[in-house]
Amino acid sequence: MALVVCLVACGCPSSPNGNGSTPTTYLNVTFDAGDGPRGLCFDGEHIWVASQYSGDVTKLRASDGAVLGNFTVDDGARRVCFDGESVWVACYDADSVAKVRASDGEVLGIFHYGVRPRDVRFDGEHIWVTSHGGCTVAKVRPSDGYLLARYAVGKYPQGICFEGENVWVANVNSLDVTKLRASDGELLGTYPVGESPRFLAFDGTDMWITDTDSSTVVKMSITDGEILGTYTIGKAPYDICFDGANIWVSELNDQYVYKLGADGEILDSYFVGGAPFGICCDGENIWASRYVYDSVMKLYPEE
């Protein structure tokens, strides 16, 4: 296991911060993952990492990063979510979704819900999967993987997010987001977003969407889709998560992760390197994948 510890002075000259905030010292620790790590999720105790080229998921103990297992799923593993018992992995190249028992990594099923599954999310009751090539989102029963319904969305749907009642889907090529009622899939709205909406995060009030090609993150009202703010974040903001207080965004060009306040202000930025395609919060710390370096980085504040 490769483990590297270093200090990151988040207000130092190497950071593109420039907001005049008081520097915050963070520790970062790097751990091995599979070949080409992308999406991550937290199951309450562990971080799960989907790796594109090795077609597997890595299970890391969140407290110390110990690798507890690498489990082969299918080709092109990109995104991952946890349903309370099992981990679901969207395997883009294989047109499949794998269900993995979280306790021991046993693969419980390989399912096919559409062409090029791009993201997978749990809404507390069902699994939702975007079909990047099929312009649909699938609603799945987690107990047995049964396909309950398939709903049309925009062109090249990518990220999914649930806000308590509705499912939101970012459609890269139709330049919009789709709002579906989770209970029955009824279309409640389609709202334009920039040049290439990718992934979404809900902060308890509003929806946040990365718009990679326009170098921005958009804050949107979940009530009517009104754009409440558009914020420039590096050159290629990609994945996004909420830590309970702030929004975190991974950026592919400068290879930083950015911490944003509720008003969209950049509060800090931390160099990760290696193309951070994925980001998640474990309730206290931030984890980012390092695609080029086959590893993940854990950021946590120095005590």
Backbone bond lengths (Angstrom), bond angles and torsions (degrees), N, CA, C in turn:
res aa  C-N    CA-C-N  psi(-1)  N-CA   C-N-CA  omega(-1)  CA-C   N-CA-C  phi
1 M - - - 1.461 - - 1.521 109.10 -
2 A 1.310 117.09 122.97 1.463 121.52 176.42 1.513 108.69 -84.41
3 L 1.327 115.28 128.59 1.457 119.70 -179.77 1.522 107.59 -136.26
4 V 1.313 115.57 123.68 1.456 120.71 179.73 1.517 108.01 -126.04
5 V 1.328 116.86 129.72 1.462 121.29 178.21 1.516 108.53 -118.03
6 C 1.325 117.34 132.55 1.464 119.73 175.39 1.517 109.59 -149.82
7 L 1.315 115.32 165.21 1.457 122.12 176.68 1.511 109.03 -94.90
8 V 1.336 115.52 137.01 1.450 120.81 174.68 1.519 107.67 -119.32
9 A 1.303 117.76 111.86 1.462 120.94 175.39 1.509 107.81 -84.62
10 C 1.322 115.84 106.36 1.452 120.58 -167.41 1.512 113.75 -74.32
11 G 1.307 118.00 -2.03 1.453 119.50 173.57 1.518 111.26 -115.05
12 C 1.328 117.61 13.00 1.453 121.59 -175.33 1.513 110.74 -74.60
13 P 1.350 117.66 164.01 1.457 120.64 -175.97 1.513 114.19 -59.53
14 S 1.342 119.67 -25.49 1.460 121.15 -178.23 1.523 112.16 -74.15
15 S 1.334 117.35 -16.42 1.461 121.16 179.11 1.520 110.78 -85.41
16 P 1.361 118.42 139.42 1.458 120.41 178.32 1.517 112.35 -82.36
17 N 1.319 116.91 25.49 1.450 123.42 -173.06 1.525 112.01 -59.62
18 G 1.305 116.95 -76.65 1.450 122.17 173.18 1.513 116.01 65.30
19 N 1.333 118.80 19.55 1.458 118.78 -179.28 1.530 112.47 -100.33
20 G 1.338 116.15 3.41 1.454 119.35 176.21 1.508 114.25 77.75
21 S 1.332 117.88 7.76 1.455 120.25 -178.73 1.522 110.93 -73.81
22 T 1.321 116.33 158.02 1.455 121.11 177.55 1.525 109.55 -65.83
23 P 1.332 118.14 128.11 1.470 120.36 -178.06 1.524 112.06 -57.73
24 T 1.299 115.95 139.01 1.459 122.47 176.83 1.510 108.54 -117.89
25 T 1.308 117.13 126.12 1.449 120.29 179.32 1.520 110.10 -86.51
26 Y 1.329 115.72 126.02 1.450 121.60 177.55 1.522 109.75 -118.41
27 L 1.300 114.98 146.76 1.454 120.92 168.70 1.524 108.50 -94.40
28 N 1.314 116.50 142.83 1.462 118.51 171.04 1.514 109.53 -127.29
29 V 1.294 115.11 141.54 1.455 122.64 179.51 1.516 107.57 -126.25
30 T 1.322 116.74 135.26 1.461 121.70 -177.75 1.515 110.50 -113.50
31 F 1.347 115.62 134.19 1.456 121.57 -179.24 1.523 110.52 -127.25
32 D 1.316 115.84 150.38 1.462 121.11 177.73 1.518 111.30 -66.38
33 A 1.328 115.16 146.83 1.466 122.03 171.32 1.524 107.19 -134.72
34 G 1.330 117.04 -158.17 1.454 120.50 178.93 1.520 111.44 -82.04
35 D 1.314 115.94 -164.93 1.459 122.69 -178.31 1.529 109.46 -88.58
36 G 1.334 116.44 109.12 1.464 121.27 -179.36 1.507 113.29 79.95
37 P 1.349 119.24 55.97 1.472 121.37 -178.75 1.519 111.90 -67.26
38 R 1.322 115.24 139.09 1.468 120.45 -179.61 1.526 110.86 -127.84
39 G 1.337 118.59 -90.66 1.451 120.94 -174.73 1.515 113.82 -77.75
40 L 1.355 115.49 153.12 1.454 122.23 178.58 1.525 109.93 -134.71
41 C 1.333 115.57 156.28 1.462 120.48 169.41 1.518 109.26 -149.77
42 F 1.323 115.30 164.97 1.466 123.12 -178.78 1.514 108.66 -118.89
43 D 1.339 117.49 132.82 1.460 120.43 -177.01 1.528 113.40 -105.58
44 G 1.326 116.23 9.81 1.460 120.53 -177.61 1.509 112.32 107.98
45 E 1.350 116.68 -26.64 1.458 121.97 177.41 1.519 112.62 -135.98
46 H 1.326 116.10 -26.21 1.457 120.81 -172.40 1.524 111.91 -127.77
47 I 1.319 114.50 154.54 1.455 122.13 170.53 1.527 107.68 -100.82
48 W 1.335 115.44 132.60 1.462 121.69 176.58 1.519 108.41 -111.50
49 V 1.327 115.63 134.40 1.462 121.72 -176.04 1.528 109.37 -124.54
50 A 1.331 116.57 123.40 1.464 121.51 176.54 1.526 108.81 -91.89
51 S 1.334 116.82 128.96 1.459 121.71 -177.10 1.521 110.79 -116.54
52 Q 1.313 115.00 124.10 1.461 122.45 -170.38 1.533 113.67 -64.54
53 Y 1.316 117.79 -49.51 1.460 119.81 -170.87 1.524 113.71 -83.86
54 S 1.326 117.73 -30.09 1.466 119.70 177.04 1.520 111.82 -86.99
55 G 1.337 117.57 -9.72 1.459 120.71 177.17 1.512 113.08 59.70
56 D 1.324 115.79 42.62 1.464 118.69 -177.61 1.520 110.78 -142.05
57 V 1.333 114.66 174.00 1.458 121.49 171.22 1.520 108.37 -122.07
58 T 1.330 114.71 140.56 1.456 121.47 178.03 1.523 108.10 -107.76
59 K 1.325 115.63 135.16 1.458 122.66 178.39 1.532 108.13 -106.26
60 L 1.320 116.11 117.85 1.461 122.39 -179.81 1.526 110.08 -115.66
61 R 1.309 117.59 137.79 1.458 119.92 173.33 1.531 107.52 -72.87
62 A 1.318 116.76 123.63 1.462 120.31 -172.93 1.527 112.39 -65.06
63 S 1.312 117.51 -30.80 1.466 120.14 -175.34 1.524 112.61 -67.01
64 D 1.338 117.54 -36.66 1.466 119.62 -176.11 1.529 114.09 -136.54
65 G 1.331 117.48 2.63 1.459 120.69 177.40 1.506 115.57 75.86
66 A 1.319 118.26 8.27 1.464 120.12 179.69 1.531 110.09 -60.97
67 V 1.326 116.32 133.41 1.456 120.98 177.77 1.532 108.68 -79.17
68 L 1.336 115.87 118.09 1.457 121.35 -177.75 1.522 112.23 -99.61
69 G 1.325 116.77 -8.22 1.459 119.42 177.63 1.510 112.61 167.86
70 N 1.329 115.25 151.36 1.463 123.02 169.88 1.522 106.42 -122.70
71 F 1.319 116.98 122.98 1.458 121.01 -171.39 1.530 109.84 -122.54
72 T 1.314 115.60 121.04 1.459 121.39 -179.17 1.519 110.37 -70.52
73 V 1.329 116.20 133.01 1.462 120.22 178.86 1.530 109.40 -118.63
74 D 1.347 118.82 -82.47 1.454 121.96 179.78 1.525 108.40 -159.14
75 D 1.318 116.29 173.52 1.461 120.67 -173.64 1.536 112.06 -65.79
76 G 1.321 114.78 137.49 1.458 119.99 173.00 1.512 114.82 74.52
77 A 1.336 117.93 37.76 1.467 120.85 178.17 1.528 109.54 -62.28
78 R 1.345 116.07 122.22 1.466 118.72 -173.88 1.523 114.59 -124.11
79 R 1.323 117.44 -42.49 1.460 119.73 -174.90 1.524 108.70 -131.01
80 V 1.338 116.06 157.34 1.455 120.42 -171.23 1.526 109.28 -149.50
81 C 1.340 116.24 147.42 1.468 120.90 174.19 1.524 109.31 -147.28
82 F 1.321 115.88 166.05 1.464 122.98 -177.05 1.513 109.27 -121.72
83 D 1.341 117.52 134.74 1.464 121.10 -176.49 1.531 113.39 -107.65
84 G 1.326 117.14 9.24 1.462 120.95 -178.22 1.508 112.01 108.23
85 E 1.325 117.30 -25.20 1.457 122.25 177.87 1.520 112.39 -133.80
86 S 1.314 115.30 -37.88 1.459 120.65 -174.81 1.520 111.39 -124.56
87 V 1.322 114.21 158.26 1.452 122.57 175.43 1.526 107.82 -105.47
88 W 1.336 116.13 134.34 1.457 122.49 179.64 1.521 108.78 -111.22
89 V 1.330 115.77 134.74 1.454 121.22 -174.20 1.524 109.84 -125.06
90 A 1.339 116.20 122.85 1.462 121.03 175.18 1.528 108.37 -83.00
91 C 1.329 116.10 117.14 1.469 122.44 -177.29 1.531 108.26 -107.88
92 Y 1.290 114.87 93.59 1.463 123.65 -169.05 1.529 112.90 -60.19
93 D 1.314 117.08 -48.56 1.468 120.96 -174.40 1.520 112.73 -70.80
94 A 1.313 117.45 -25.38 1.462 121.76 -177.87 1.522 113.01 -96.14
95 D 1.337 117.60 -0.43 1.466 121.59 -175.90 1.521 111.33 54.56
96 S 1.323 115.71 40.39 1.461 119.10 -175.65 1.523 111.81 -139.05
97 V 1.334 113.87 164.99 1.464 122.05 173.46 1.521 107.26 -128.90
98 A 1.321 116.38 129.18 1.462 121.21 -178.71 1.524 110.46 -103.45
99 K 1.329 115.28 140.73 1.458 121.80 173.48 1.525 107.89 -108.49
100 V 1.323 116.47 123.13 1.460 122.53 -175.15 1.523 109.57 -121.94
101 R 1.323 117.27 128.08 1.459 119.78 177.31 1.526 108.78 -68.81
102 A 1.318 116.47 124.44 1.458 120.78 -173.21 1.523 113.06 -67.22
103 S 1.314 117.54 -30.45 1.461 120.52 -174.86 1.521 113.09 -67.30
104 D 1.344 117.02 -36.88 1.468 119.12 -175.57 1.533 114.87 -135.91
105 G 1.339 117.34 1.35 1.454 119.98 176.69 1.509 115.77 80.04
106 E 1.328 117.89 6.13 1.462 119.44 179.16 1.537 109.68 -67.37
107 V 1.330 115.87 132.85 1.458 120.61 176.63 1.527 108.23 -78.40
108 L 1.329 116.12 116.89 1.462 122.21 -175.82 1.519 112.80 -91.73
109 G 1.322 116.38 -15.18 1.459 118.68 179.61 1.510 111.97 178.77
110 I 1.328 115.50 151.38 1.463 122.97 172.16 1.529 105.78 -121.38
111 F 1.321 116.80 123.02 1.461 121.38 -172.81 1.533 110.37 -123.51
112 H 1.319 114.70 156.84 1.464 120.85 -178.58 1.535 108.53 -126.02
113 Y 1.331 115.55 114.36 1.463 121.16 -176.01 1.526 112.99 -117.16
114 G 1.309 117.05 -3.40 1.454 119.94 -178.58 1.514 111.22 159.88
115 V 1.318 115.47 176.27 1.459 121.77 -177.37 1.526 110.56 -81.08
116 R 1.320 115.78 129.99 1.460 123.14 175.80 1.536 113.23 55.43
117 P 1.320 117.50 67.03 1.472 119.78 176.61 1.528 110.08 -61.32
118 R 1.320 116.11 125.49 1.471 120.05 -169.02 1.526 113.97 -108.86
119 D 1.336 116.49 -29.47 1.460 119.48 177.89 1.512 108.37 -150.79
120 V 1.332 115.85 158.26 1.460 121.74 -178.90 1.520 107.73 -143.62
121 R 1.347 115.71 134.42 1.457 120.68 -177.71 1.525 110.85 -144.63
122 F 1.337 115.44 153.46 1.462 122.62 178.88 1.516 108.42 -110.91
123 D 1.339 117.02 132.12 1.465 120.56 -177.82 1.529 113.00 -101.60
124 G 1.323 115.89 11.72 1.461 120.47 -177.16 1.509 112.24 99.26
125 E 1.333 115.99 -15.80 1.466 121.25 179.34 1.529 112.13 -138.08
126 H 1.319 116.69 -39.20 1.466 120.99 -177.06 1.526 111.55 -129.23
127 I 1.332 114.64 159.63 1.456 122.62 172.73 1.524 107.96 -95.37
128 W 1.335 115.96 138.64 1.461 122.23 177.15 1.523 109.02 -120.57
129 V 1.327 115.96 136.74 1.464 121.59 -176.23 1.522 109.24 -132.74
130 T 1.345 116.93 126.84 1.462 119.27 174.05 1.525 109.96 -85.50
131 S 1.328 115.86 140.50 1.461 123.01 174.15 1.526 107.10 -106.02
132 H 1.320 115.08 100.35 1.463 121.51 -174.76 1.535 111.58 -60.09
133 G 1.335 115.58 -37.43 1.458 119.95 -178.96 1.511 114.19 -90.21
134 G 1.329 116.64 -14.43 1.460 120.05 -176.11 1.510 114.80 -104.67
135 C 1.342 116.69 -5.22 1.469 121.88 179.19 1.526 111.71 57.65
136 T 1.339 116.05 38.44 1.461 121.48 179.92 1.521 109.83 -138.35
137 V 1.334 114.39 166.59 1.450 121.43 170.18 1.524 107.10 -127.17
138 A 1.326 116.47 135.42 1.462 122.19 -178.61 1.521 110.22 -102.36
139 K 1.329 115.70 141.69 1.458 123.01 174.90 1.528 107.48 -109.42
140 V 1.324 116.44 124.55 1.457 121.88 -167.94 1.524 111.40 -126.34
141 R 1.332 115.81 140.20 1.461 120.69 173.73 1.525 108.55 -79.97
142 P 1.320 119.36 119.85 1.463 120.08 -173.79 1.519 115.27 -69.93
143 S 1.307 118.50 -24.36 1.465 120.37 -176.53 1.519 112.55 -62.19
144 D 1.349 116.45 -37.10 1.465 119.77 -176.52 1.530 114.00 -136.59
145 G 1.328 117.09 4.27 1.458 120.24 178.45 1.510 114.61 77.07
146 Y 1.326 117.86 11.66 1.464 121.55 -177.22 1.532 110.33 -68.01
147 L 1.324 115.66 132.60 1.464 121.51 177.74 1.524 109.20 -76.73
148 L 1.327 116.01 114.12 1.460 121.05 -178.20 1.517 112.17 -85.84
149 A 1.327 115.75 -36.51 1.468 119.84 -177.61 1.515 109.30 -166.81
150 R 1.322 114.08 160.10 1.462 121.20 174.25 1.525 107.64 -133.68
151 Y 1.331 116.95 130.61 1.459 121.40 -175.48 1.530 110.48 -122.19
152 A 1.331 115.55 138.76 1.457 121.03 176.93 1.524 109.72 -73.41
153 V 1.326 115.49 137.84 1.462 120.86 174.71 1.534 107.56 -128.60
154 G 1.324 118.86 -143.50 1.452 120.63 -179.88 1.518 112.52 -90.89
155 K 1.324 116.37 -167.95 1.460 121.68 -179.03 1.527 111.05 -81.00
156 Y 1.327 114.88 130.66 1.463 123.10 178.85 1.528 112.26 55.08
157 P 1.333 117.01 60.80 1.466 119.25 177.63 1.527 111.12 -63.14
158 Q 1.315 115.36 140.17 1.457 119.49 -177.39 1.527 110.66 -123.38
159 G 1.338 118.75 -88.55 1.450 120.71 -174.54 1.526 113.49 -78.68
160 I 1.337 115.21 154.67 1.471 123.09 177.65 1.528 108.34 -128.85
161 C 1.322 116.52 147.10 1.458 121.10 174.57 1.524 109.16 -148.77
162 F 1.329 116.57 144.50 1.465 122.87 177.95 1.521 108.45 -114.46
163 E 1.338 117.06 133.43 1.470 120.38 -176.72 1.515 113.81 -114.93
164 G 1.328 116.76 18.15 1.461 119.67 176.46 1.505 113.05 113.48
165 E 1.334 116.57 -32.12 1.463 121.41 178.21 1.524 112.64 -132.63
166 N 1.319 116.06 -32.20 1.456 120.56 -172.48 1.524 111.88 -126.89
167 V 1.323 114.19 155.57 1.460 121.84 176.47 1.528 108.40 -103.80
168 W 1.322 115.71 133.75 1.456 122.26 179.83 1.529 108.82 -113.98
169 V 1.329 115.72 137.20 1.460 121.51 -177.62 1.524 109.01 -127.55
170 A 1.336 116.56 130.10 1.466 121.35 176.24 1.528 109.00 -91.61
171 N 1.325 115.95 124.89 1.463 122.34 -177.46 1.530 109.60 -108.74
172 V 1.332 115.97 109.20 1.458 121.06 -170.74 1.528 112.48 -63.65
173 N 1.328 117.51 -46.89 1.466 119.84 -171.57 1.529 114.73 -89.04
174 S 1.315 117.79 -20.85 1.466 118.21 175.12 1.524 111.16 -92.62
175 L 1.351 116.21 -0.77 1.466 122.48 172.73 1.516 112.22 58.65
176 D 1.345 115.46 45.93 1.454 119.29 -179.75 1.522 110.71 -155.52
177 V 1.322 115.34 174.10 1.457 121.45 171.88 1.530 108.44 -121.44
178 T 1.321 114.79 144.62 1.463 122.19 -179.83 1.524 109.37 -107.66
179 K 1.325 116.31 136.37 1.465 122.70 176.93 1.525 108.18 -112.32
180 L 1.342 115.97 118.42 1.463 122.14 -179.96 1.524 109.35 -117.88
181 R 1.322 116.81 140.33 1.460 119.79 172.79 1.529 108.02 -71.77
182 A 1.319 116.38 124.65 1.460 120.38 -173.69 1.524 112.75 -64.40
183 S 1.310 118.18 -31.95 1.460 121.18 -175.22 1.520 113.03 -66.72
184 D 1.344 117.45 -37.22 1.462 119.70 -176.16 1.529 114.49 -137.21
185 G 1.333 117.47 2.34 1.452 120.81 176.89 1.511 115.38 76.66
186 E 1.325 117.91 8.53 1.460 119.28 -179.81 1.524 110.79 -62.70
187 L 1.329 115.55 136.05 1.450 121.45 177.51 1.529 110.01 -71.40
188 L 1.332 115.95 119.42 1.463 121.12 -178.48 1.520 112.62 -104.46
189 G 1.324 116.27 -16.39 1.455 118.28 179.92 1.511 112.55 175.36
190 T 1.330 115.19 152.61 1.457 123.23 172.51 1.523 106.92 -131.79
191 Y 1.342 116.63 123.20 1.457 120.58 -170.99 1.530 110.57 -126.01
192 P 1.330 117.80 128.11 1.463 120.71 -179.25 1.524 112.25 -66.69
193 V 1.336 115.35 141.05 1.466 121.84 177.76 1.526 109.14 -142.42
194 G 1.299 117.88 106.45 1.452 124.84 166.21 1.504 117.73 46.18
195 E 1.351 115.29 -133.78 1.457 121.97 -171.45 1.530 114.45 -114.15
196 S 1.320 118.73 -20.82 1.475 120.16 179.32 1.524 110.60 -169.00
197 P 1.337 117.97 72.86 1.464 119.89 178.71 1.531 111.58 -62.06
198 R 1.322 116.59 130.81 1.474 121.13 -172.68 1.536 113.61 -113.42
199 F 1.341 116.20 -67.27 1.451 120.29 -175.45 1.526 110.39 -130.12
200 L 1.345 114.78 163.14 1.464 120.71 -171.91 1.525 111.09 -133.77
201 A 1.328 115.39 154.93 1.462 121.96 172.35 1.515 108.22 -145.50
202 F 1.324 116.16 144.48 1.460 122.54 179.96 1.522 108.37 -109.74
203 D 1.338 116.87 132.04 1.463 120.78 -176.75 1.522 113.39 -101.98
204 G 1.329 116.17 12.16 1.451 120.70 -178.10 1.509 112.89 98.03
205 T 1.339 115.95 -16.39 1.461 121.62 178.45 1.519 112.06 -130.88
206 D 1.327 115.83 -49.14 1.459 121.64 -175.08 1.527 111.79 -124.89
207 M 1.336 115.10 163.03 1.449 121.99 176.94 1.528 109.02 -98.73
208 W 1.341 115.46 137.62 1.461 121.81 176.87 1.527 108.70 -115.97
209 I 1.325 116.57 136.73 1.465 121.28 -172.87 1.529 109.42 -134.12
210 T 1.326 116.84 129.01 1.461 119.08 173.67 1.522 109.19 -80.80
211 D 1.324 115.28 134.79 1.468 122.53 177.57 1.533 106.43 -121.05
212 T 1.322 115.58 87.52 1.460 121.88 -166.31 1.524 113.52 -59.88
213 D 1.315 117.71 -48.14 1.464 120.12 -173.05 1.520 113.41 -70.65
214 S 1.330 117.40 -21.13 1.466 119.39 177.45 1.526 111.96 -98.70
215 S 1.345 116.62 3.57 1.473 122.31 177.73 1.520 112.47 61.52
216 T 1.323 117.29 33.88 1.463 120.28 -176.59 1.527 112.06 -133.52
217 V 1.324 113.72 164.05 1.458 123.28 168.07 1.524 106.70 -119.88
218 V 1.318 115.76 134.78 1.467 121.75 -176.58 1.527 109.66 -109.13
219 K 1.316 116.55 135.25 1.466 123.14 173.48 1.528 107.63 -104.48
220 M 1.338 116.21 125.39 1.468 121.03 -171.61 1.527 111.22 -128.62
221 S 1.306 116.52 140.71 1.458 121.88 174.25 1.528 109.01 -71.10
222 I 1.335 116.85 132.23 1.468 119.25 178.02 1.525 111.21 -79.02
223 T 1.314 117.61 -11.59 1.464 121.04 -179.56 1.516 112.13 -73.29
224 D 1.340 115.31 -50.16 1.469 119.05 -174.00 1.522 114.13 -135.12
225 G 1.339 117.65 7.45 1.449 120.52 178.58 1.521 114.64 76.88
226 E 1.315 117.61 10.40 1.462 119.95 179.02 1.528 109.62 -65.21
227 I 1.325 116.25 135.01 1.453 120.55 176.30 1.526 108.70 -79.80
228 L 1.323 115.56 118.22 1.459 122.35 -175.53 1.519 112.19 -93.47
229 G 1.321 115.81 -16.61 1.456 119.59 179.77 1.517 110.79 -177.26
230 T 1.317 116.34 148.93 1.463 123.14 175.65 1.519 107.06 -131.09
231 Y 1.341 116.89 123.97 1.452 121.35 -170.20 1.528 110.23 -126.53
232 T 1.308 116.45 130.38 1.462 121.36 177.88 1.521 109.75 -76.22
233 I 1.331 115.58 125.11 1.464 121.72 -178.77 1.530 107.94 -130.72
234 G 1.322 117.06 98.93 1.452 121.05 -179.71 1.515 111.75 58.91
235 K 1.335 115.76 -141.64 1.453 121.12 -179.14 1.528 113.06 -115.44
236 A 1.335 117.12 -26.37 1.470 119.69 -176.50 1.522 111.02 -145.86
237 P 1.342 118.30 68.89 1.467 120.04 177.26 1.525 110.40 -63.66
238 Y 1.327 116.98 138.70 1.466 119.16 -171.12 1.525 112.70 -128.23
239 D 1.315 117.93 -79.54 1.464 119.57 -178.67 1.526 109.57 -92.96
240 I 1.342 115.67 165.58 1.461 120.10 -171.79 1.522 109.63 -154.70
241 C 1.334 116.71 146.02 1.469 120.52 175.98 1.527 109.04 -151.63
242 F 1.324 116.02 168.43 1.459 124.06 -179.66 1.515 108.03 -121.54
243 D 1.346 117.31 134.95 1.464 120.52 -176.24 1.525 113.36 -103.42
244 G 1.337 116.52 7.61 1.456 120.70 -176.84 1.511 112.54 104.16
245 A 1.338 116.06 -18.87 1.457 120.77 178.07 1.523 112.31 -136.89
246 N 1.341 116.24 -35.67 1.459 121.20 -174.89 1.525 111.77 -131.24
247 I 1.317 114.75 159.49 1.450 122.43 175.18 1.525 109.04 -95.18
248 W 1.334 116.18 137.59 1.465 121.51 177.37 1.528 108.81 -119.69
249 V 1.329 115.67 137.53 1.462 121.69 -176.53 1.524 109.71 -130.29
250 S 1.332 116.35 131.57 1.468 120.08 172.68 1.524 108.94 -91.28
251 E 1.333 115.90 141.97 1.457 121.37 -175.29 1.531 108.84 -126.73
252 L 1.326 116.61 128.18 1.458 120.73 -169.15 1.524 114.19 -85.26
253 N 1.307 118.51 -27.90 1.452 120.07 -174.59 1.530 111.90 -79.22
254 D 1.327 116.37 -57.23 1.463 120.63 178.37 1.524 111.82 -81.51
255 Q 1.342 116.16 -15.49 1.459 123.79 175.12 1.533 113.02 65.62
256 Y 1.324 114.16 37.76 1.461 122.14 172.88 1.530 109.45 -105.95
257 V 1.325 115.97 163.96 1.451 120.62 161.15 1.529 106.79 -112.43
258 Y 1.326 114.89 141.68 1.455 122.12 -175.68 1.523 110.35 -113.83
259 K 1.317 115.19 139.73 1.464 122.68 175.38 1.520 108.06 -106.41
260 L 1.344 116.36 122.18 1.460 121.88 -176.76 1.524 110.46 -115.07
261 G 1.332 115.55 144.77 1.447 120.94 171.60 1.517 110.64 -81.45
262 A 1.310 116.82 175.92 1.463 121.58 -178.76 1.520 112.59 -64.11
263 D 1.327 116.97 -19.23 1.453 121.58 178.91 1.524 112.61 -95.08
264 G 1.344 116.13 6.97 1.455 120.83 178.44 1.511 114.72 85.25
265 E 1.321 117.49 -2.48 1.459 120.39 178.83 1.523 110.19 -67.86
266 I 1.321 116.40 137.52 1.463 120.65 174.82 1.522 108.37 -75.22
267 L 1.317 115.98 114.99 1.458 121.31 -178.33 1.517 111.74 -87.83
268 D 1.329 115.90 -30.47 1.460 121.27 179.06 1.513 109.46 -169.62
269 S 1.318 115.98 166.35 1.461 121.60 176.94 1.520 108.80 -146.71
270 Y 1.317 116.11 142.05 1.457 121.72 -172.63 1.526 109.88 -132.74
271 F 1.315 116.15 128.56 1.453 119.81 -179.05 1.530 110.48 -73.26
272 V 1.338 115.22 130.61 1.461 122.02 178.85 1.526 110.47 -114.07
273 G 1.324 116.74 -45.46 1.455 121.24 -178.85 1.514 112.89 77.43
274 G 1.304 116.01 165.56 1.463 120.91 171.62 1.502 115.98 74.53
275 A 1.326 118.78 19.15 1.466 123.15 179.62 1.528 111.79 64.14
276 P 1.335 118.33 83.28 1.474 121.60 -178.45 1.535 112.04 -78.39
277 F 1.315 116.00 86.40 1.469 121.27 -179.14 1.527 112.60 -72.79
278 G 1.328 117.30 -23.35 1.462 119.59 -176.57 1.511 111.93 -130.14
279 I 1.341 115.49 151.20 1.459 120.97 177.49 1.521 108.60 -148.45
280 C 1.335 116.75 142.79 1.463 120.44 174.97 1.515 109.45 -155.11
281 C 1.332 115.35 164.90 1.455 122.65 179.59 1.522 108.88 -116.87
282 D 1.339 116.25 138.78 1.462 119.57 178.45 1.529 112.10 -99.78
283 G 1.338 115.24 15.74 1.462 120.54 -178.27 1.506 112.21 101.64
284 E 1.322 116.00 -21.03 1.459 120.40 -179.90 1.524 111.70 -139.09
285 N 1.327 116.81 -38.23 1.449 122.64 -174.29 1.523 110.85 -117.42
286 I 1.320 115.70 160.76 1.455 121.96 178.75 1.527 108.99 -108.40
287 W 1.323 115.09 134.47 1.462 121.70 178.10 1.522 109.24 -117.34
288 A 1.325 116.16 137.50 1.463 121.21 178.06 1.519 109.26 -133.96
289 S 1.324 116.24 138.82 1.462 120.12 176.55 1.522 109.98 -79.87
290 R 1.329 115.65 150.51 1.471 122.38 177.91 1.524 107.15 -123.08
291 Y 1.311 114.28 86.72 1.463 124.08 -170.00 1.525 113.10 -55.08
292 V 1.307 116.91 -43.61 1.473 121.49 -176.51 1.520 111.50 -72.09
293 Y 1.339 116.93 -32.45 1.456 121.24 -172.84 1.528 114.06 -100.56
294 D 1.339 117.47 6.87 1.475 121.13 177.60 1.531 111.91 53.54
295 S 1.319 114.67 47.43 1.457 119.31 -176.39 1.528 110.10 -154.21
296 V 1.319 115.32 172.23 1.458 121.94 173.80 1.518 108.54 -127.69
297 M 1.334 115.81 152.82 1.442 121.22 178.37 1.523 109.90 -116.97
298 K 1.315 115.67 135.79 1.470 122.54 174.49 1.527 107.58 -106.87
299 L 1.322 115.76 124.66 1.465 122.37 176.60 1.520 108.57 -106.94
300 Y 1.327 115.93 129.37 1.450 118.76 176.98 1.526 110.02 -148.20
301 P 1.333 117.33 146.11 1.468 120.03 -175.42 1.515 111.79 -69.35
302 E 1.312 114.99 140.70 1.456 120.25 176.83 1.524 109.91 -68.99
303 E 1.293 116.42 133.61 1.464 120.85 179.76 1.530 110.71 -79.48
